[in-house]
């Protein structure tokens, strides 16, 4: 049998192997730390259809609510469904505000008419009263 001679590793090869082992150990530690900090890689539950992470407070909306509104950015702009939802909500708020303004304007008009009618009636009563007092003097 031929004899197998054991050749010792040279210094450069030994350094390279130690370097690879250390790099793998550091990578394993970084991976474990990242797994502990950020979780095990579960994904968040997907949003149900029609849902949006964009938030608006319940009615009524104020100007600062609209100014603080932010939409999710997607490729080439904002997510269309979120913008459409927010615009629809704002349109509903505006329609409701306009309906209330119209109603209040009608009530104001009726109240002014009543006031004018009562002022006219009081004016006619006092005018009738003056006529009767003048007739009494004659």
NORMOVEN-V287354 format. One record per backbone hydrogen bond with DSSP energy under -1.0 kcal/mol. CO is the residue of the C=O (numbers start at 1). NH is the residue of the N-H. E is the energy in kcal/mol with one decimal. If there is no record, write none. Layout:
co->CO nh->NH e->E
co->CO nh->NH e->E
This chain:
co->10 nh->14 e->-2.0
co->11 nh->15 e->-2.0
co->12 nh->16 e->-2.0
co->13 nh->17 e->-2.2
co->14 nh->18 e->-2.3
co->15 nh->19 e->-2.4
co->16 nh->20 e->-2.3
co->17 nh->21 e->-2.4
co->18 nh->22 e->-2.4
co->19 nh->23 e->-2.5
co->20 nh->24 e->-2.4
co->21 nh->25 e->-2.2
co->22 nh->26 e->-2.7
co->23 nh->27 e->-2.5
co->24 nh->28 e->-2.2
co->25 nh->29 e->-2.1
co->26 nh->30 e->-2.6
co->27 nh->31 e->-2.4
co->28 nh->32 e->-2.4
co->29 nh->33 e->-2.5
co->30 nh->34 e->-2.6
co->31 nh->35 e->-2.4
co->32 nh->36 e->-2.1
co->33 nh->37 e->-2.5
co->34 nh->38 e->-2.9
co->35 nh->39 e->-1.2
co->48 nh->51 e->-2.3
co->62 nh->66 e->-1.5
co->63 nh->67 e->-2.4
co->64 nh->68 e->-1.8
co->66 nh->69 e->-1.1
co->72 nh->79 e->-1.8
co->74 nh->77 e->-2.0
co->77 nh->74 e->-3.7
co->79 nh->83 e->-1.9
co->80 nh->84 e->-2.8
co->81 nh->85 e->-2.1
co->82 nh->86 e->-2.5
co->83 nh->87 e->-2.7
co->84 nh->88 e->-2.4
co->85 nh->89 e->-2.3
co->86 nh->90 e->-2.5
co->87 nh->91 e->-2.5
co->88 nh->92 e->-2.3
co->89 nh->93 e->-2.1
co->90 nh->94 e->-2.5
co->91 nh->95 e->-2.7
co->92 nh->96 e->-2.5
co->93 nh->97 e->-2.5
co->94 nh->98 e->-2.6
co->95 nh->99 e->-2.3
co->96 nh->100 e->-2.4
co->97 nh->101 e->-2.4
co->98 nh->102 e->-2.6
co->99 nh->103 e->-2.5
co->100 nh->104 e->-2.6
co->101 nh->105 e->-2.5
co->102 nh->106 e->-2.2
co->103 nh->107 e->-2.5
co->104 nh->108 e->-2.4
co->105 nh->109 e->-2.3
co->106 nh->110 e->-2.6
co->107 nh->111 e->-2.5
co->108 nh->112 e->-2.6
co->109 nh->113 e->-2.4
co->110 nh->114 e->-2.5
co->111 nh->115 e->-2.4
co->112 nh->116 e->-2.9
co->113 nh->117 e->-2.8
co->114 nh->118 e->-2.8
co->115 nh->119 e->-2.4
co->116 nh->120 e->-2.6
co->117 nh->121 e->-2.6
co->118 nh->122 e->-2.5
co->119 nh->123 e->-2.3
co->120 nh->124 e->-2.4
co->121 nh->125 e->-2.3
co->122 nh->126 e->-2.3
co->123 nh->127 e->-2.0
co->124 nh->128 e->-2.8
co->125 nh->129 e->-2.3
co->126 nh->130 e->-2.0
co->127 nh->131 e->-1.9
co->128 nh->132 e->-2.2
co->129 nh->133 e->-2.1
co->130 nh->134 e->-2.2
co->131 nh->135 e->-2.4
co->132 nh->136 e->-2.0
co->133 nh->137 e->-1.5
co->134 nh->138 e->-1.2
